[in-house]
Amino acid sequence: MAHEFDLIRTFFQPLSQVATQDVGIGDDGAVLSCPPRQQLVVVTDTMVEGVHFPLETAPEDIGWKALAVNLSDLAAMAAKPAFFSLALSLPESKNHQAWLKAFSSGLRDLAEHHQVPLIGGDTTRSDRLTVTVTAHGWVPEGQALLRSGARPGDGLYVSGYIGDGALGLMVVNEALDAEAYAGALQKLNRPEPRVALGALLADLASSAIDVSDGLLADIAHLLEASQCGCELDVATVPYSQIMQGYLAQNAQAWALPLTGGDDYELCFTVPAEKEALLKERIQPLNLPITEIGRITAGTGVVLKNAPKGVQTLEHLGFQHF
Amino acid sequence: MAHEFDLIRTFFQPLSQVATQDVGIGDDGAVLSCPPRQQLVVVTDTMVEGVHFPLETAPEDIGWKALAVNLSDLAAMAAKPAFFSLALSLPESKNHQAWLKAFSSGLRDLAEHHQVPLIGGDTTRSDRLTVTVTAHGWVPEGQALLRSGARPGDGLYVSGYIGDGALGLMVVNEALDAEAYAGALQKLNRPEPRVALGALLADLASSAIDVSDGLLADIAHLLEASQCGCELDVATVPYSQIMQGYLAQNAQAWALPLTGGDDYELCFTVPAEKEALLKERIQPLNLPITEIGRITAGTGVVLKNAPKGVQTLEHLGFQHF
């Protein structure tokens, strides 16, 4: 294995620009100053090759995605991304300049876009590539968006388009035409965490979650935390043109976008009296925001307008949450 | 695999007691309040089975050690441990109640002792057990101990006894008499992070590092960061009775405790004018603190009283730092 300290210096040190009163990579730990009247939000996501992304994934995309899925969690809590650490367990086959250069460049693309420095971590040997990012953000005291705040009557919204990540995964696994489905592959490999939307929702939304396990699963998590139910109008779930085209030819796959993962969109609830303000505020984001249902006093998800008379998640094979 | 959410609830939720205004496990991330006029210290260490600990290691000890090595890094920066996250990549063979119960109980032993809650993380499948802990601590603004503060004339000190972890590893690898070397195995598997000492050094020491890679290697890291040299009197390095007994019978192994890892003691420098105060303050700790050398204006480590005329690290096979 190339010497750990050399790797860190060459590829990761350039990502580590912290404020002058702070300490980044190179000591036993990092030292970070805390802005006044803010709370710290901490999120951790691990990606294992072959489990969380296909073996064929380009190193640039692994680097991007490892940070993106964490920034998506921060966005769901309305936190402003601040800094992150990286634990990289690297098989011998990837421990070379070309792989590390590509991985770190994808990571840097997203880190620089959101101005989040890498503040430390650990590099180890392993049989299987495993990337754990712990990302940190700041949120004004008491303003973190939780899963537990939804109340009956709130509107249920989702950002962007749902299902393209799952479609992208199918394109890889079933070796479909990559060019025809380029948009879905882009969504799978380079998800755009909805950081600006999350910040904007802090004083508007009553609850939020990022859609990573699949829309229906994540809605179920949110409802369980909020102890509510919802009516979800399947006909209103927003699909990209590429997904619409796929479903037009594969009607039997109608549940794929609802149950597949890797969306990294935000799903959130807004009290009725704030829904007009929401529509106003989201204009500058240039991101579709779609109302897909309404919170009820019941339990679980009641599906409206689903094919074949499907009305509950149990019909789709969901077990307990 | 047992359902991730069930595992988390059963074994890890009990470790997650945070303040009432904060949010622990169960949302997209944790939300933590920041004490006024403190900086945040963040450390990350990954342990891979077969690389960072022997395959035979008991799950209780893996749990303890994964947190201990991180608290040791916090101690080296004079930070008070506050909370930690856990990324656990688990092979199928360990994904059962007995293993998880044992692992989490060892983790809990140490977490409760230092009152650090588990605030989140991720559980994934993998071929090889990989445990990444990211630990967080607080330090008064500007008081973090760095590696870079040593100055010529400072005394060089080390806590506890050196080399028992390396001896413990040899006992496992060479199947020596475990009972005769129980103390060394205890040090290997259940290191005690020097948290109280670290806090006490904040306004006394000029630099510090935790001894994890081996005493000489870590001193070299400290000297490189401080751009100094040191004279190290090998005859003064403190050894436990068990190590003294081993060296009495294996004189050729004299460099083992100096180059072996897994000590998790603190190595630090103290300006001459504060050395009397140091001796006073450490009394209540009930932990041996030994002066082993002095910082010089040179570069690298000059060894005094080493066997066979060895005077530099290069003689011991060290390459660059």
Interface residues (C-beta under 8 A of the other chain):
Chain A: F5 Q21 D22 V23 G26 D27 D28 G29 A30 V31 L32 S33 C34 P36 Q38 Q39 L40 V41 V42 V43 T44 D45 T46 M47 V48 V51 H52 D73 L74 A76 M77 A79 F83 S85 L86 A87 S89 I119 G120 G121 D122 T124 R125 S126 D127 R128 T130 T132 T134 H136 G137 V139 E141 G142 A144 L146 R147 S148 A208 I209 D210 A225 F321
Chain B: F5 Q21 D22 V23 G26 D27 D28 G29 A30 V31 L32 S33 C34 P36 Q38 Q39 L40 V41 V42 V43 T44 D45 T46 M47 V48 V51 H52 D73 L74 A76 M77 A79 F83 S85 L86 A87 S89 I119 G120 G121 D122 T124 R125 S126 D127 R128 T130 T132 T134 H136 G137 V139 E141 G142 A144 L146 R147 S148 A208 I209 D210 A225 F321
